[in-house]
Amino acid sequence: MHNTITLTLAAVAIATFSLHAQVLLQDNFNDNKLDGTKWRVVTKGIPGKPAVYERNKRIELVNRGYLVSQKQFDPSKIGGIRITGKWTFVKSSGDFDIMRIVTRSDATPSGRYGEVRSGLVFTTSLSYSPKSFIAGISNPGIKVGSRTWTGSLKSQVGRVYHFEILDTRCFARFTITDPVTKAFTTASVSIIQDATTTKHIVFYNRERIFGDKVAYLDDVVVSRVAGGSLCATTSAISVASGGSATFLISAGQSHARKFYLLLGSMSGTTPGVRVGSLTLPLNPDSYFAYTAGDPGGLIRGSLGILDLQGRGSAKLVLPPKLATPFVGRTLNHAYLVLRLGPQFDSVSNAVPLKLVK
């Protein structure tokens, strides 16, 4: 079986399949009546005059009022969620409007200003820098790792911006785009620990207390990520002293008890290898061939079976000085989910691992 899988990969003879993201929640707010099966409003515990209205074929968020999903969405069980929608800042006096979208939340206001008590916060504003940001709230704790930013979008009042959030077991990404100018900004972060037990989604406009600002929210879609997530416990390994990195695999419950294969590349992630309608973000090279041809060699557990939650793990162990000629290079890793045949059901994001002195 191992030989069949690895030889097929090495030859890039990949079976074609179609995989569509499953929509979990969708609302265009066109009926001007809040759907109580999908949403609830939280204003208690928030100072000022918070409110949430569905009118004019959109949601109007007033003075920090919360729009909260009725259902919970747990990225570690689903395999990752994708949230898309449209956001408009309406007033500009003082430039204190701040978009806040919170996942993994109990939707409970706390403290003097009614800030949401728990969750992973995705935020952008008219005035703050960087323009987009992801943070974990520590009550109860979400601990995040290093953050990265790209793009240079400058938000303006009256513009309709498109947002996309990707929230997986151990990785999150947040992109805001101006559909007219095509300008964007993207923030990404690794998620090290999540102690939250309640997983609602919250939307609110974080403005001055007793302010009069309004933000518009429209065309919200929450879907299951069509693919899996991958994270590593470290971003670098010393070649001189050696070390290890554990890869955390989260493909979602829909892939429970299927096979996974973790692969690597030293040649980058673009354009990658085409896998039917998807792309495995690894460029074929000698390291790719090695990880495909000898699963379990350098990376223990690189070929295995996902558990009932669609999870797995693998560990790269690098002996001292073994990779001395490759100091300064970056190893990228990603995985495939597969069935006998072989047929490939999903691919993950790529995770970089730097080889340092």
C-alpha positions as CSV (number, residue, x, y, z in Angstrom):
1,M,0.0,0.0,0.0
2,H,2.8,2.5,0.9
3,N,4.5,1.8,-2.4
4,T,1.4,2.4,-4.3
5,I,0.7,5.7,-2.7
6,T,4.3,7.1,-2.9
7,L,4.9,5.9,-6.5
8,T,1.7,7.6,-7.6
9,L,2.7,10.8,-5.9
10,A,6.2,10.7,-7.3
11,A,4.7,10.4,-10.8
12,V,2.2,13.1,-10.0
13,A,-0.5,10.8,-11.4
14,I,-3.2,12.3,-9.3
15,A,-6.9,11.3,-9.5
16,T,-9.3,14.1,-10.3
17,F,-12.1,14.9,-7.8
18,S,-14.4,17.8,-6.9
19,L,-14.6,19.2,-3.4
20,H,-16.9,22.1,-2.5
21,A,-17.0,24.1,0.7
22,Q,-20.0,23.3,2.8
23,V,-22.0,26.4,3.7
24,L,-22.8,26.4,7.4
25,L,-24.5,29.8,7.8
26,Q,-25.6,32.3,5.2
27,D,-27.7,35.6,5.4
28,N,-28.0,38.5,3.0
29,F,-30.3,40.3,5.4
30,N,-32.6,41.3,2.5
31,D,-35.9,40.6,4.3
32,N,-35.3,43.4,7.0
33,K,-36.2,41.0,9.8
34,L,-33.6,39.4,12.0
35,D,-33.7,35.6,11.6
36,G,-33.8,34.3,15.2
37,T,-32.8,30.8,14.1
38,K,-29.5,32.2,12.9
39,W,-28.8,35.2,15.1
40,R,-29.3,36.9,18.5
41,V,-28.5,40.4,19.7
42,V,-26.5,41.2,22.9
43,T,-26.7,44.6,24.4
44,K,-26.8,43.9,28.1
45,G,-23.6,44.7,29.8
46,I,-22.5,47.2,27.1
47,P,-22.6,50.9,28.2
48,G,-24.1,53.7,26.1
49,K,-27.0,52.9,23.7
50,P,-25.9,49.7,21.9
51,A,-28.3,48.3,19.2
52,V,-28.4,46.0,16.2
53,Y,-31.0,46.5,13.5
54,E,-31.7,44.6,10.3
55,R,-33.1,47.2,7.9
56,N,-32.4,48.7,4.5
57,K,-31.4,45.2,3.5
58,R,-28.3,45.0,5.8
59,I,-27.3,44.9,9.4
60,E,-26.7,48.2,11.2
61,L,-24.4,47.9,14.2
62,V,-24.8,50.8,16.6
63,N,-22.6,51.7,19.6
64,R,-21.0,48.3,20.2
65,G,-24.1,46.2,20.0
66,Y,-23.3,42.5,19.3
67,L,-24.7,40.4,16.5
68,V,-24.1,36.8,17.6
69,S,-24.5,33.5,15.8
70,Q,-27.0,31.1,17.4
71,K,-24.9,28.1,16.5
72,Q,-21.3,27.5,17.6
73,F,-18.5,26.8,15.1
74,D,-15.5,24.9,16.4
75,P,-12.6,25.0,13.9
76,S,-10.9,22.1,15.5
77,K,-13.9,19.8,14.9
78,I,-15.1,21.2,11.6
79,G,-11.6,21.3,10.1
80,G,-11.6,25.1,9.8
81,I,-14.1,27.8,9.0
82,R,-14.2,30.5,6.4
83,I,-16.2,33.7,7.0
84,T,-16.9,36.2,4.3
85,G,-19.0,39.3,4.1
86,K,-19.1,43.1,3.5
87,W,-18.4,45.9,6.0
88,T,-18.9,49.7,5.7
89,F,-17.7,52.4,8.1
90,V,-20.4,55.1,8.1
91,K,-19.1,58.0,10.2
92,S,-15.7,59.5,10.5
93,S,-15.6,62.0,13.4
94,G,-12.6,61.0,15.5
95,D,-11.8,58.0,13.4
96,F,-12.5,55.6,16.3
97,D,-14.6,53.1,14.4
98,I,-13.0,49.6,14.7
99,M,-14.5,46.5,13.0
100,R,-14.4,43.5,15.3
101,I,-15.3,40.0,14.3
102,V,-14.7,37.4,17.0
103,T,-14.7,33.6,16.6
104,R,-14.5,31.0,19.4
105,S,-16.4,33.4,21.7
106,D,-18.9,33.1,24.5
107,A,-20.4,36.5,23.3
108,T,-20.3,37.9,26.8
109,P,-19.5,41.6,27.3
110,S,-17.1,42.3,30.1
111,G,-15.3,45.2,31.8
112,R,-16.1,48.9,31.8
113,Y,-16.4,49.2,28.1
114,G,-18.3,46.0,27.3
115,E,-15.5,44.3,25.3
116,V,-16.2,40.7,24.4
117,R,-14.8,38.4,27.1
118,S,-13.4,35.6,25.1
119,G,-12.4,34.6,21.6
120,L,-10.1,35.1,18.7
121,V,-10.5,38.7,17.5
122,F,-10.1,39.9,13.9
123,T,-10.1,43.7,13.6
124,T,-9.5,46.6,11.3
125,S,-10.0,50.3,11.7
126,L,-10.0,53.7,10.1
127,S,-7.0,55.0,11.9
128,Y,-4.9,52.3,13.7
129,S,-1.8,50.7,12.2
130,P,-1.4,47.9,11.2
131,K,-4.8,48.1,9.5
132,S,-5.7,44.5,10.1
133,F,-4.9,42.5,13.2
134,I,-5.6,39.2,14.9
135,A,-5.4,38.7,18.7
136,G,-6.4,36.2,21.3
137,I,-8.4,37.2,24.3
138,S,-7.0,35.7,27.5
139,N,-10.2,35.1,29.5
140,P,-10.3,32.1,29.0
141,G,-7.0,31.9,27.1
142,I,-6.2,31.9,23.4
143,K,-2.5,32.1,22.9
144,V,-1.2,33.1,19.5
145,G,2.3,33.0,18.0
146,S,4.1,35.4,15.6
147,R,2.0,37.6,13.3
148,T,2.6,38.6,9.7
149,W,1.1,41.4,7.6
150,T,1.0,42.1,3.9
151,G,-0.8,44.8,1.8
152,S,-1.4,48.5,2.3
153,L,-5.1,49.1,2.3
154,K,-6.2,52.4,3.9
155,S,-9.8,52.2,5.1
156,Q,-12.2,55.1,4.2
157,V,-15.6,56.1,5.3
158,G,-18.4,55.1,2.9
159,R,-16.5,52.4,1.1
160,V,-17.9,48.9,1.0
161,Y,-15.0,46.5,2.0
162,H,-15.0,42.7,1.5
163,F,-13.6,40.6,4.3
164,E,-12.5,37.0,4.5
165,I,-11.5,35.2,7.6
166,L,-9.9,31.7,7.7
167,D,-9.9,30.2,11.2
168,T,-8.5,26.7,11.6
169,R,-7.3,24.6,14.5
170,C,-3.9,26.3,14.7
171,F,-3.8,29.0,12.0
172,A,-5.8,32.1,11.2
173,R,-5.8,34.6,8.4
174,F,-7.8,37.9,7.9
175,T,-8.0,39.8,4.6
176,I,-9.8,43.1,3.9
177,T,-10.1,44.1,0.2
178,D,-11.4,47.1,-1.6
179,P,-13.2,45.6,-4.6
180,V,-12.9,48.8,-6.6
181,T,-9.2,49.6,-6.2
182,K,-8.2,46.0,-5.5
183,A,-6.1,47.2,-2.5
184,F,-6.0,44.8,0.4
185,T,-4.3,44.0,3.7
186,T,-3.9,40.6,5.2
187,A,-2.9,39.5,8.7
188,S,-1.9,35.9,9.6
189,V,-1.1,34.2,12.9
190,S,-0.4,30.8,14.3
191,I,-2.6,29.6,17.2
192,I,-0.6,27.9,20.0
193,Q,-3.3,27.3,22.6
194,D,-7.1,27.5,22.8
195,A,-8.8,27.1,26.2
196,T,-12.2,28.4,25.1
197,T,-15.2,26.1,25.4
198,T,-17.9,28.2,23.7
199,K,-17.5,29.0,20.0
200,H,-19.9,31.6,18.8
201,I,-19.2,34.2,16.1
202,V,-19.7,37.9,17.1
203,F,-19.8,41.0,15.0
204,Y,-19.6,44.5,16.5
205,N,-18.4,48.0,15.9
206,R,-15.9,49.0,18.6
207,E,-16.4,52.8,18.9
208,R,-16.3,55.4,21.6
209,I,-18.7,54.7,24.5
210,F,-21.8,56.8,24.1
211,G,-20.8,57.5,20.5
212,D,-23.2,57.8,17.6
213,K,-21.4,55.8,15.0
214,V,-22.9,53.0,12.8
215,A,-21.3,50.3,10.8
216,Y,-23.0,48.2,8.1
217,L,-22.6,44.5,7.8
218,D,-23.9,42.5,4.8
219,D,-23.8,39.2,2.9
220,V,-22.4,37.0,5.6
221,V,-21.4,33.4,4.7
222,V,-19.8,30.9,7.1
223,S,-18.5,27.8,5.4
224,R,-16.4,24.8,6.3
225,V,-12.9,25.1,4.9
226,A,-12.5,23.0,1.8
227,G,-9.2,21.5,2.9
228,G,-7.3,21.0,6.2
229,S,-5.0,23.0,8.4
230,L,-1.5,22.4,9.4
231,C,0.7,24.0,12.1
232,A,4.1,23.3,13.6
233,T,5.4,23.7,17.2
234,T,8.4,25.7,16.0
235,S,9.3,27.9,13.0
236,A,13.1,27.1,13.0
237,I,15.6,24.4,13.8
238,S,19.3,24.8,14.5
239,V,21.4,22.8,12.1
240,A,24.4,22.7,14.5
241,S,22.6,21.4,17.5
242,G,19.7,19.6,15.8
243,G,16.2,19.7,17.0
244,S,12.6,18.7,16.2
245,A,9.3,20.1,15.0
246,T,5.9,18.5,15.6
247,F,3.3,19.0,12.9
248,L,-0.3,19.2,14.1
249,I,-2.8,18.0,11.4
250,S,-6.4,19.0,11.5
251,A,-8.5,17.8,8.5
252,G,-11.9,17.9,10.2
253,Q,-14.4,15.2,11.3
254,S,-15.6,14.6,7.7
255,H,-12.1,13.0,7.1
256,A,-12.0,10.8,10.2
257,R,-10.2,7.5,9.8
258,K,-8.8,8.5,6.3
259,F,-5.1,8.4,5.5
260,Y,-2.9,11.5,5.5
261,L,0.5,12.0,4.0
262,L,2.8,14.8,5.0
263,L,5.2,16.0,2.3
264,G,8.0,18.6,2.1
265,S,9.8,20.9,-0.3
266,M,12.9,23.1,-0.2
267,S,11.8,24.9,-3.4
268,G,8.9,27.0,-2.2
269,T,5.1,26.8,-2.4
270,T,4.3,28.4,-5.7
271,P,3.0,27.3,-8.2
272,G,2.8,24.0,-6.3
273,V,1.5,20.6,-7.5
274,R,-2.0,20.5,-9.0
275,V,-4.2,17.9,-7.3
276,G,-7.4,17.7,-9.3
277,S,-9.2,21.0,-8.7
278,L,-6.9,21.8,-5.8
279,T,-3.2,22.7,-5.4
280,L,-0.8,21.2,-3.0
281,P,1.4,24.2,-2.0
282,L,4.7,22.5,-2.5
283,N,7.1,22.6,-5.5
284,P,8.5,19.2,-6.4
285,D,12.3,18.8,-5.7
286,S,14.6,16.2,-4.2
287,Y,13.2,16.8,-0.7
288,F,9.7,16.4,-2.0
289,A,10.7,13.1,-3.6
290,Y,12.4,11.9,-0.4
291,T,9.4,12.6,1.8
292,A,7.1,10.9,-0.8
293,G,9.3,8.0,-1.3
294,D,10.3,7.3,2.3
295,P,7.3,8.2,4.6
296,G,8.3,7.8,8.2
297,G,12.0,8.3,7.5
298,L,13.1,11.8,8.5
299,I,9.5,12.7,9.5
300,R,8.0,10.1,12.0
301,G,4.3,9.6,11.4
302,S,4.2,11.4,8.1
303,L,1.9,8.7,6.8
304,G,-0.9,7.7,9.1
305,I,-4.6,7.5,9.8
306,L,-6.6,10.5,11.1
307,D,-8.5,10.0,14.4
308,L,-12.2,10.4,14.9
309,Q,-11.8,14.2,15.0
310,G,-9.9,14.2,11.8
311,R,-6.6,14.9,13.6
312,G,-3.1,13.5,13.4
313,S,0.5,14.5,14.0
314,A,4.0,13.9,12.7
315,K,7.4,14.8,14.0
316,L,10.5,15.8,12.1
317,V,13.7,15.0,14.0
318,L,16.9,16.6,12.6
319,P,20.2,15.2,14.0
320,P,23.0,17.7,14.6
321,K,24.9,18.8,11.5
322,L,22.9,16.6,9.2
323,A,21.6,19.5,7.2
324,T,24.7,21.8,7.4
325,P,24.8,22.4,3.6
326,F,21.3,23.7,3.8
327,V,21.7,26.4,6.4
328,G,19.5,29.4,5.6
329,R,17.0,27.3,3.5
330,T,13.4,27.0,4.3
331,L,11.6,23.6,4.4
332,N,7.9,23.9,3.6
333,H,5.5,21.1,4.6
334,A,1.9,20.3,3.7
335,Y,-0.3,17.3,3.7
336,L,-2.8,15.4,1.6
337,V,-5.9,13.4,2.8
338,L,-6.4,10.3,0.8
339,R,-8.3,7.1,0.4
340,L,-7.5,3.8,-1.2
341,G,-7.2,4.0,-4.9
342,P,-5.5,6.4,-4.2
343,Q,-8.0,9.2,-4.3
344,F,-7.1,12.6,-2.8
345,D,-9.8,14.4,-0.8
346,S,-8.1,17.4,0.7
347,V,-4.9,19.5,0.9
348,S,-3.6,21.7,3.7
349,N,-1.8,25.0,3.9
350,A,2.0,25.0,3.8
351,V,4.0,25.6,7.0
352,P,7.6,27.0,6.7
353,L,10.5,25.6,8.9
354,K,13.7,27.6,8.7
355,L,17.1,25.9,9.0
356,V,19.3,28.2,11.0
357,K,22.9,27.9,12.3
